[in-house]
């Protein structure tokens, strides 16, 4: 006898499997939908809400902005001989974040750059404090001599220190040293006039600074840069004659030695035009060594030196960047003296 046919179970499980598959499908869709919403929300938060913050952070990490100092105007005597000029020298700066041992680096650098006992800015303590205070930039020594720069470069190439770089800066130079120092004055570290004609005509002599924008990668390799050129200062022509000034100062020194005087002043004036040809004042100083120049020394004679008119009246007292040969200080201008 044939066995009875039993109903198959597949007939009853198929309707139950279809809702389960649909449920899994919608759960997966819901998961990816929530995931997409989270990603979109995060992107909106980063790229829209906090966009400005991250752009500024990226600029701080990837870009460096340097101020490009302008070339200070030249001071000439009446024959267009240079009494005060501007030359380029090396300044040394550090990136403290690239240094492993800042104290050891400060010790090694101070042993090289601290050549002037009166310069308190290049001592080991001062250099170390600047390295500890800064992260991306710190001055080590500004406007160093070629010999000092060569010694620091030797330390860098030997691997003794890391994170040290050089930057060109302008430095004021007075070819005649003490000659007419009280009249010319001197400038400070930031190339600002601090006395004499350098201070009185500071806005005209200083010029307008420029800026350089540099993009760098994570290893501090320069990727590109753009620069806004600085505007150089104007040149000033004095009525002083360098030769007469030299003779006046030597005569004043001779008389002071004979009379044992503490101070003295000699004025040489053209009786026909009223122009001052020489103004010698003692005591004097060397404006090239501005760190050793005391403000009291300038104040003692400020009234006497500032009371005389030393610029050429109504002629070419202020010149806009003349083409002056710079190979020798005895070079003459292509323009005739007025």
Buried (B, 14 or more C-beta within 10 A) or exposed (E): EEEEEEEEEEEEEEEEEEEEEEEEEEEEEEEEEEEEEEEEEEEEEEEEEEEEEEEEEEEEEEEBEBEBBBBBBBBBBBBBBBBBBBEEBBBBBBBBEBBEEBEEBBBBBBEBBBEEEEBEBBBBEBBBBBBEEBEEBBBBBBBBEEEBBEBBBEBBEEEEBEBBBBEEBBBBBBBBBBBBBBBBBBBBBEBEBBBBBBBBBBEBBBBEEBEBBBBBEEEEEEEEEEEEEBBBBBBBBBBBBBEBBBBBBEBBBEEBEEEEEEEBBBEBBEEEEEBBBBBBBBBBBBBBBBEEBEEEBBEBBBEBBBEBEBBBEEEBBBBEBBEBEEEEBEEEBEEEBE
